[in-house]
Amino acid sequence: MLAVTKAALERLSRKLARKGAADGMALRFKRRERGWTLRLDRESLGDTAFTHNGRNVLLLDETVSKGMANMTLDTRKSGERSRLRLYRNKTRGD
């Protein structure tokens, strides 16, 4: 399963607030030709939901959840702001 750091959950929460997302809306990873993108969506049956302060902030469907099984979502500093960063976890022997 995708690992999500506390810093990433806080960043996702701020992103939802900035977008003015309605209650019940969260961000969902979608696969694009050049990588992953986040889109506003509602929770569906079978989703994995990540919460921050009692609110769903990130949703993964079963396929995406399996595809991100060995990944971590974190933040990194970029100038004055923090940005989300998705990376593959290192395995033994890497």
A tleap script that builds the chain and sets N, CA, C and O, in Angstrom:
source leaprc.protein.ff14SB
mol = sequence {
  NMET LEU ALA VAL THR LYS ALA ALA LEU GLU
  ARG LEU SER ARG LYS LEU ALA ARG LYS GLY
  ALA ALA ASP GLY MET ALA LEU ARG PHE LYS
  ARG ARG GLU ARG GLY TRP THR LEU ARG LEU
  ASP ARG GLU SER LEU GLY ASP THR ALA PHE
  THR HIE ASN GLY ARG ASN VAL LEU LEU LEU
  ASP GLU THR VAL SER LYS GLY MET ALA ASN
  MET THR LEU ASP THR ARG LYS SER GLY GLU
  ARG SER ARG LEU ARG LEU TYR ARG ASN LYS
  THR ARG GLY CASP
}
set mol.1.N position { 0.836 -1.181 0.000 }
set mol.1.CA position { 0.000 0.000 0.000 }
set mol.1.C position { 0.883 1.248 0.000 }
set mol.1.O position { 1.983 1.256 0.553 }
set mol.2.N position { 0.375 2.281 -0.626 }
set mol.2.CA position { 1.069 3.559 -0.647 }
set mol.2.C position { 1.272 4.051 0.781 }
set mol.2.O position { 0.351 4.003 1.597 }
set mol.3.N position { 2.465 4.519 1.075 }
set mol.3.CA position { 2.746 5.174 2.362 }
set mol.3.C position { 2.607 6.673 2.145 }
set mol.3.O position { 3.119 7.213 1.164 }
set mol.4.N position { 1.917 7.344 3.055 }
set mol.4.CA position { 1.716 8.786 2.949 }
set mol.4.C position { 2.197 9.428 4.243 }
set mol.4.O position { 1.711 9.088 5.321 }
set mol.5.N position { 3.135 10.340 4.146 }
set mol.5.CA position { 3.680 10.987 5.340 }
set mol.5.C position { 2.696 12.013 5.896 }
set mol.5.O position { 1.781 12.461 5.205 }
set mol.6.N position { 2.903 12.367 7.144 }
set mol.6.CA position { 2.072 13.383 7.788 }
set mol.6.C position { 2.174 14.713 7.032 }
set mol.6.O position { 1.173 15.403 6.837 }
set mol.7.N position { 3.382 15.060 6.615 }
set mol.7.CA position { 3.586 16.306 5.864 }
set mol.7.C position { 2.781 16.298 4.565 }
set mol.7.O position { 2.215 17.324 4.186 }
set mol.8.N position { 2.724 15.155 3.880 }
set mol.8.CA position { 1.958 15.058 2.639 }
set mol.8.C position { 0.461 15.179 2.915 }
set mol.8.O position { -0.254 15.826 2.150 }
set mol.9.N position { -0.021 14.570 3.992 }
set mol.9.CA position { -1.433 14.689 4.349 }
set mol.9.C position { -1.796 16.140 4.635 }
set mol.9.O position { -2.856 16.611 4.222 }
set mol.10.N position { -0.917 16.851 5.342 }
set mol.10.CA position { -1.154 18.271 5.628 }
set mol.10.C position { -1.171 19.083 4.338 }
set mol.10.O position { -2.003 19.977 4.178 }
set mol.11.N position { -0.267 18.781 3.426 }
set mol.11.CA position { -0.205 19.490 2.138 }
set mol.11.C position { -1.469 19.243 1.322 }
set mol.11.O position { -2.010 20.171 0.720 }
set mol.12.N position { -1.946 17.988 1.298 }
set mol.12.CA position { -3.179 17.650 0.592 }
set mol.12.C position { -4.371 18.393 1.192 }
set mol.12.O position { -5.243 18.871 0.467 }
set mol.13.N position { -4.400 18.487 2.515 }
set mol.13.CA position { -5.474 19.198 3.204 }
set mol.13.C position { -5.480 20.679 2.805 }
set mol.13.O position { -6.539 21.248 2.540 }
set mol.14.N position { -4.314 21.289 2.764 }
set mol.14.CA position { -4.205 22.696 2.348 }
set mol.14.C position { -4.631 22.874 0.890 }
set mol.14.O position { -5.268 23.866 0.537 }
set mol.15.N position { -4.274 21.908 0.055 }
set mol.15.CA position { -4.641 21.953 -1.361 }
set mol.15.C position { -6.165 21.910 -1.520 }
set mol.15.O position { -6.726 22.644 -2.333 }
set mol.16.N position { -6.830 21.055 -0.748 }
set mol.16.CA position { -8.291 20.989 -0.790 }
set mol.16.C position { -8.915 22.308 -0.345 }
set mol.16.O position { -9.868 22.790 -0.957 }
set mol.17.N position { -8.375 22.883 0.716 }
set mol.17.CA position { -8.896 24.160 1.219 }
set mol.17.C position { -8.718 25.260 0.181 }
set mol.17.O position { -9.620 26.072 -0.026 }
set mol.18.N position { -7.570 25.291 -0.466 }
set mol.18.CA position { -7.295 26.309 -1.476 }
set mol.18.C position { -8.235 26.182 -2.665 }
set mol.18.O position { -8.615 27.183 -3.271 }
set mol.19.N position { -8.616 24.936 -3.003 }
set mol.19.CA position { -9.537 24.706 -4.117 }
set mol.19.C position { -10.992 24.957 -3.713 }
set mol.19.O position { -11.880 24.979 -4.565 }
set mol.20.N position { -11.235 25.146 -2.404 }
set mol.20.CA position { -12.602 25.339 -1.933 }
set mol.20.C position { -13.436 24.083 -2.094 }
set mol.20.O position { -14.633 24.162 -2.368 }
set mol.21.N position { -12.814 22.922 -1.927 }
set mol.21.CA position { -13.487 21.635 -2.130 }
set mol.21.C position { -14.614 21.444 -1.120 }
set mol.21.O position { -14.444 21.700 0.072 }
set mol.22.N position { -15.749 20.998 -1.606 }
set mol.22.CA position { -16.918 20.735 -0.761 }
set mol.22.C position { -16.658 19.539 0.150 }
set mol.22.O position { -15.794 18.708 -0.131 }
set mol.23.N position { -17.416 19.461 1.242 }
set mol.23.CA position { -17.330 18.291 2.109 }
set mol.23.C position { -17.617 17.045 1.271 }
set mol.23.O position { -18.461 17.068 0.376 }
set mol.24.N position { -16.919 15.982 1.567 }
set mol.24.CA position { -17.095 14.745 0.819 }
set mol.24.C position { -16.206 14.645 -0.406 }
set mol.24.O position { -16.152 13.596 -1.048 }
set mol.25.N position { -15.510 15.720 -0.737 }
set mol.25.CA position { -14.593 15.687 -1.879 }
set mol.25.C position { -13.173 15.502 -1.371 }
set mol.25.O position { -12.803 16.024 -0.319 }
set mol.26.N position { -12.385 14.759 -2.127 }
set mol.26.CA position { -10.983 14.526 -1.799 }
set mol.26.C position { -10.206 14.486 -3.110 }
set mol.26.O position { -10.796 14.572 -4.187 }
set mol.27.N position { -8.915 14.359 -3.021 }
set mol.27.CA position { -8.067 14.262 -4.207 }
set mol.27.C position { -7.836 12.797 -4.536 }
set mol.27.O position { -7.645 11.972 -3.643 }
set mol.28.N position { -7.854 12.485 -5.812 }
set mol.28.CA position { -7.667 11.112 -6.283 }
set mol.28.C position { -6.538 11.087 -7.302 }
set mol.28.O position { -6.482 11.926 -8.202 }
set mol.29.N position { -5.635 10.112 -7.154 }
set mol.29.CA position { -4.583 9.918 -8.148 }
set mol.29.C position { -5.172 9.281 -9.391 }
set mol.29.O position { -5.921 8.307 -9.316 }
set mol.30.N position { -4.817 9.853 -10.545 }
set mol.30.CA position { -5.176 9.312 -11.847 }
set mol.30.C position { -3.895 9.155 -12.650 }
set mol.30.O position { -3.012 10.011 -12.590 }
set mol.31.N position { -3.793 8.078 -13.391 }
set mol.31.CA position { -2.627 7.824 -14.233 }
set mol.31.C position { -2.781 8.596 -15.537 }
set mol.31.O position { -3.822 8.527 -16.191 }
set mol.32.N position { -1.748 9.325 -15.904 }
set mol.32.CA position { -1.723 10.061 -17.159 }
set mol.32.C position { -0.543 9.549 -17.968 }
set mol.32.O position { 0.294 8.802 -17.460 }
set mol.33.N position { -0.485 9.948 -19.206 }
set mol.33.CA position { 0.587 9.500 -20.092 }
set mol.33.C position { 1.967 9.827 -19.532 }
set mol.33.O position { 2.902 9.037 -19.664 }
set mol.34.N position { 2.089 10.997 -18.906 }
set mol.34.CA position { 3.395 11.426 -18.390 }
set mol.34.C position { 3.508 11.297 -16.882 }
set mol.34.O position { 4.326 11.986 -16.274 }
set mol.35.N position { 2.714 10.438 -16.259 }
set mol.35.CA position { 2.830 10.252 -14.814 }
set mol.35.C position { 1.489 10.333 -14.127 }
set mol.35.O position { 0.451 10.029 -14.715 }
set mol.36.N position { 1.524 10.748 -12.875 }
set mol.36.CA position { 0.328 10.794 -12.043 }
set mol.36.C position { -0.159 12.219 -11.889 }
set mol.36.O position { 0.628 13.165 -11.892 }
set mol.37.N position { -1.478 12.362 -11.753 }
set mol.37.CA position { -2.080 13.661 -11.495 }
set mol.37.C position { -3.122 13.506 -10.388 }
set mol.37.O position { -3.610 12.402 -10.144 }
set mol.38.N position { -3.456 14.589 -9.731 }
set mol.38.CA position { -4.473 14.586 -8.683 }
set mol.38.C position { -5.705 15.333 -9.177 }
set mol.38.O position { -5.599 16.428 -9.731 }
set mol.39.N position { -6.870 14.733 -8.972 }
set mol.39.CA position { -8.149 15.332 -9.361 }
set mol.39.C position { -9.131 15.251 -8.204 }
set mol.39.O position { -9.077 14.315 -7.406 }
set mol.40.N position { -10.023 16.223 -8.108 }
set mol.40.CA position { -11.079 16.178 -7.097 }
set mol.40.C position { -12.067 15.076 -7.447 }
set mol.40.O position { -12.421 14.891 -8.612 }
set mol.41.N position { -12.511 14.343 -6.424 }
set mol.41.CA position { -13.460 13.253 -6.643 }
set mol.41.C position { -14.127 12.893 -5.324 }
set mol.41.O position { -13.703 13.337 -4.257 }
set mol.42.N position { -15.164 12.091 -5.410 }
set mol.42.CA position { -15.844 11.560 -4.232 }
set mol.42.C position { -15.415 10.112 -4.016 }
set mol.42.O position { -15.033 9.419 -4.959 }
set mol.43.N position { -15.482 9.667 -2.768 }
set mol.43.CA position { -15.108 8.299 -2.435 }
set mol.43.C position { -16.068 7.305 -3.079 }
set mol.43.O position { -17.280 7.521 -3.093 }
set mol.44.N position { -15.520 6.220 -3.611 }
set mol.44.CA position { -16.296 5.140 -4.216 }
set mol.44.C position { -16.064 3.850 -3.449 }
set mol.44.O position { -15.075 3.713 -2.730 }
set mol.45.N position { -16.962 2.924 -3.605 }
set mol.45.CA position { -16.842 1.616 -2.977 }
set mol.45.C position { -15.520 0.965 -3.392 }
set mol.45.O position { -15.191 0.930 -4.578 }
set mol.46.N position { -14.774 0.456 -2.429 }
set mol.46.CA position { -13.503 -0.201 -2.702 }
set mol.46.C position { -12.297 0.717 -2.653 }
set mol.46.O position { -11.163 0.249 -2.762 }
set mol.47.N position { -12.516 2.013 -2.492 }
set mol.47.CA position { -11.398 2.959 -2.415 }
set mol.47.C position { -10.626 2.804 -1.110 }
set mol.47.O position { -11.181 2.399 -0.088 }
set mol.48.N position { -9.353 3.128 -1.161 }
set mol.48.CA position { -8.543 3.328 0.027 }
set mol.48.C position { -8.526 4.836 0.263 }
set mol.48.O position { -8.187 5.612 -0.630 }
set mol.49.N position { -8.897 5.238 1.480 }
set mol.49.CA position { -8.956 6.666 1.797 }
set mol.49.C position { -7.919 7.008 2.860 }
set mol.49.O position { -7.747 6.271 3.831 }
set mol.50.N position { -7.237 8.116 2.672 }
set mol.50.CA position { -6.287 8.636 3.649 }
set mol.50.C position { -6.906 9.903 4.227 }
set mol.50.O position { -7.403 10.750 3.486 }
set mol.51.N position { -6.875 10.030 5.554 }
set mol.51.CA position { -7.537 11.151 6.206 }
set mol.51.C position { -6.545 12.052 6.935 }
set mol.51.O position { -5.449 11.638 7.311 }
set mol.52.N position { -6.971 13.287 7.117 }
set mol.52.CA position { -6.229 14.258 7.910 }
set mol.52.C position { -7.257 15.074 8.676 }
set mol.52.O position { -8.158 15.662 8.079 }
set mol.53.N position { -7.125 15.110 9.992 }
set mol.53.CA position { -8.068 15.835 10.856 }
set mol.53.C position { -9.518 15.435 10.583 }
set mol.53.O position { -10.407 16.287 10.552 }
set mol.54.N position { -9.749 14.145 10.387 }
set mol.54.CA position { -11.097 13.619 10.217 }
set mol.54.C position { -11.701 13.771 8.837 }
set mol.54.O position { -12.864 13.423 8.634 }
set mol.55.N position { -10.942 14.278 7.890 }
set mol.55.CA position { -11.450 14.459 6.526 }
set mol.55.C position { -10.640 13.629 5.547 }
set mol.55.O position { -9.412 13.588 5.628 }
set mol.56.N position { -11.325 12.963 4.616 }
set mol.56.CA position { -10.623 12.272 3.547 }
set mol.56.C position { -9.911 13.305 2.689 }
set mol.56.O position { -10.523 14.272 2.236 }
set mol.57.N position { -8.625 13.102 2.469 }
set mol.57.CA position { -7.864 14.027 1.633 }
set mol.57.C position { -7.298 13.348 0.385 }
set mol.57.O position { -6.972 14.018 -0.594 }
set mol.58.N position { -7.181 12.011 0.421 }
set mol.58.CA position { -6.612 11.288 -0.713 }
set mol.58.C position { -7.367 9.979 -0.900 }
set mol.58.O position { -7.631 9.256 0.061 }
set mol.59.N position { -7.712 9.685 -2.158 }
set mol.59.CA position { -8.421 8.458 -2.503 }
set mol.59.C position { -7.633 7.679 -3.544 }
set mol.59.O position { -7.051 8.255 -4.463 }
set mol.60.N position { -7.622 6.366 -3.386 }
set mol.60.CA position { -7.000 5.483 -4.368 }
set mol.60.C position { -7.981 4.376 -4.697 }
set mol.60.O position { -8.534 3.753 -3.792 }
set mol.61.N position { -8.209 4.118 -5.988 }
set mol.61.CA position { -9.024 2.954 -6.330 }
set mol.61.C position { -8.131 1.716 -6.225 }
set mol.61.O position { -6.923 1.830 -6.016 }
set mol.62.N position { -8.727 0.552 -6.369 }
set mol.62.CA position { -7.972 -0.694 -6.162 }
set mol.62.C position { -6.790 -0.826 -7.114 }
set mol.62.O position { -5.712 -1.254 -6.701 }
set mol.63.N position { -6.975 -0.467 -8.371 }
set mol.63.CA position { -5.900 -0.593 -9.358 }
set mol.63.C position { -4.738 0.324 -9.028 }
set mol.63.O position { -3.584 -0.102 -9.048 }
set mol.64.N position { -5.033 1.576 -8.724 }
set mol.64.CA position { -3.982 2.530 -8.380 }
set mol.64.C position { -3.299 2.118 -7.084 }
set mol.64.O position { -2.079 2.219 -6.959 }
set mol.65.N position { -4.082 1.657 -6.129 }
set mol.65.CA position { -3.520 1.213 -4.850 }
set mol.65.C position { -2.491 0.102 -5.061 }
set mol.65.O position { -1.420 0.120 -4.454 }
set mol.66.N position { -2.813 -0.851 -5.914 }
set mol.66.CA position { -1.869 -1.935 -6.211 }
set mol.66.C position { -0.643 -1.412 -6.947 }
set mol.66.O position { 0.476 -1.853 -6.684 }
set mol.67.N position { -0.848 -0.479 -7.861 }
set mol.67.CA position { 0.259 0.086 -8.629 }
set mol.67.C position { 1.210 0.931 -7.795 }
set mol.67.O position { 2.367 1.126 -8.166 }
set mol.68.N position { 0.716 1.432 -6.664 }
set mol.68.CA position { 1.531 2.283 -5.793 }
set mol.68.C position { 1.958 1.547 -4.522 }
set mol.68.O position { 2.340 2.175 -3.535 }
set mol.69.N position { 1.891 0.242 -4.551 }
set mol.69.CA position { 2.150 -0.558 -3.358 }
set mol.69.C position { 3.519 -0.306 -2.739 }
set mol.69.O position { 3.659 -0.381 -1.519 }
set mol.70.N position { 4.509 -0.017 -3.535 }
set mol.70.CA position { 5.868 0.185 -3.026 }
set mol.70.C position { 6.319 1.638 -3.193 }
set mol.70.O position { 7.476 1.908 -3.515 }
set mol.71.N position { 5.389 2.564 -2.969 }
set mol.71.CA position { 5.701 3.970 -3.149 }
set mol.71.C position { 5.350 4.761 -1.892 }
set mol.71.O position { 4.587 4.307 -1.039 }
set mol.72.N position { 5.930 5.957 -1.805 }
set mol.72.CA position { 5.657 6.871 -0.693 }
set mol.72.C position { 5.341 8.238 -1.264 }
set mol.72.O position { 5.993 8.701 -2.200 }
set mol.73.N position { 4.327 8.884 -0.685 }
set mol.73.CA position { 4.002 10.258 -1.017 }
set mol.73.C position { 4.498 11.124 0.124 }
set mol.73.O position { 4.117 10.925 1.278 }
set mol.74.N position { 5.348 12.085 -0.203 }
set mol.74.CA position { 5.951 12.962 0.798 }
set mol.74.C position { 5.979 14.375 0.216 }
set mol.74.O position { 5.444 14.618 -0.865 }
set mol.75.N position { 6.599 15.294 0.932 }
set mol.75.CA position { 6.763 16.654 0.429 }
set mol.75.C position { 8.245 16.959 0.322 }
set mol.75.O position { 9.085 16.302 0.937 }
set mol.76.N position { 8.540 17.974 -0.475 }
set mol.76.CA position { 9.905 18.483 -0.555 }
set mol.76.C position { 9.808 19.990 -0.727 }
set mol.76.O position { 8.845 20.505 -1.296 }
set mol.77.N position { 10.805 20.679 -0.236 }
set mol.77.CA position { 10.844 22.133 -0.355 }
set mol.77.C position { 11.192 22.520 -1.785 }
set mol.77.O position { 12.106 21.962 -2.392 }
set mol.78.N position { 10.455 23.475 -2.304 }
set mol.78.CA position { 10.714 24.014 -3.630 }
set mol.78.C position { 10.574 25.524 -3.518 }
set mol.78.O position { 9.469 26.064 -3.586 }
set mol.79.N position { 11.679 26.185 -3.350 }
set mol.79.CA position { 11.641 27.618 -3.117 }
set mol.79.C position { 11.018 27.907 -1.765 }
set mol.79.O position { 11.491 27.414 -0.741 }
set mol.80.N position { 9.970 28.696 -1.754 }
set mol.80.CA position { 9.292 29.077 -0.510 }
set mol.80.C position { 8.218 28.066 -0.102 }
set mol.80.O position { 7.762 28.083 1.041 }
set mol.81.N position { 7.809 27.185 -1.023 }
set mol.81.CA position { 6.695 26.274 -0.766 }
set mol.81.C position { 7.160 24.823 -0.695 }
set mol.81.O position { 8.276 24.473 -1.079 }
set mol.82.N position { 6.253 24.003 -0.185 }
set mol.82.CA position { 6.499 22.566 -0.236 }
set mol.82.C position { 5.659 21.989 -1.364 }
set mol.82.O position { 4.546 22.447 -1.618 }
set mol.83.N position { 6.193 20.992 -2.029 }
set mol.83.CA position { 5.497 20.328 -3.132 }
set mol.83.C position { 5.389 18.844 -2.809 }
set mol.83.O position { 6.217 18.293 -2.084 }
set mol.84.N position { 4.371 18.210 -3.349 }
set mol.84.CA position { 4.221 16.768 -3.162 }
set mol.84.C position { 5.247 16.042 -4.009 }
set mol.84.O position { 5.586 16.466 -5.113 }
set mol.85.N position { 5.733 14.934 -3.463 }
set mol.85.CA position { 6.732 14.122 -4.161 }
set mol.85.C position { 6.357 12.658 -3.999 }
set mol.85.O position { 6.177 12.178 -2.879 }
set mol.86.N position { 6.239 11.954 -5.104 }
set mol.86.CA position { 5.913 10.538 -5.112 }
set mol.86.C position { 7.174 9.791 -5.531 }
set mol.86.O position { 7.746 10.065 -6.585 }
set mol.87.N position { 7.599 8.849 -4.701 }
set mol.87.CA position { 8.796 8.103 -5.068 }
set mol.87.C position { 8.679 6.640 -4.688 }
set mol.87.O position { 7.928 6.259 -3.791 }
set mol.88.N position { 9.459 5.826 -5.412 }
set mol.88.CA position { 9.516 4.384 -5.148 }
set mol.88.C position { 10.350 4.111 -3.932 }
set mol.88.O position { 11.430 4.678 -3.762 }
set mol.89.N position { 9.839 3.224 -3.066 }
set mol.89.CA position { 10.601 2.820 -1.883 }
set mol.89.C position { 11.771 1.949 -2.329 }
set mol.89.O position { 11.651 1.134 -3.244 }
set mol.90.N position { 12.877 2.140 -1.674 }
set mol.90.CA position { 14.048 1.302 -1.963 }
set mol.90.C position { 13.820 -0.072 -1.337 }
set mol.90.O position { 13.264 -0.197 -0.245 }
set mol.91.N position { 14.261 -1.082 -2.053 }
set mol.91.CA position { 14.182 -2.443 -1.539 }
set mol.91.C position { 15.591 -2.899 -1.194 }
set mol.91.O position { 16.577 -2.302 -1.627 }
set mol.92.N position { 15.668 -3.937 -0.429 }
set mol.92.CA position { 16.993 -4.460 -0.087 }
set mol.92.C position { 17.724 -4.817 -1.345 }
set mol.92.O position { 17.154 -5.428 -2.248 }
set mol.93.N position { 18.968 -4.450 -1.418 }
set mol.93.CA position { 19.769 -4.720 -2.595 }
set mol.93.C position { 19.834 -3.549 -3.555 }
set mol.93.O position { 20.619 -3.568 -4.502 }
set mol.94.N position { 19.005 -2.512 -3.319 }
set mol.94.CA position { 19.046 -1.315 -4.180 }
set mol.94.C position { 20.222 -0.458 -3.828 }
set mol.94.O position { 20.426 0.591 -4.440 }
savepdb mol mol.pdb
quit
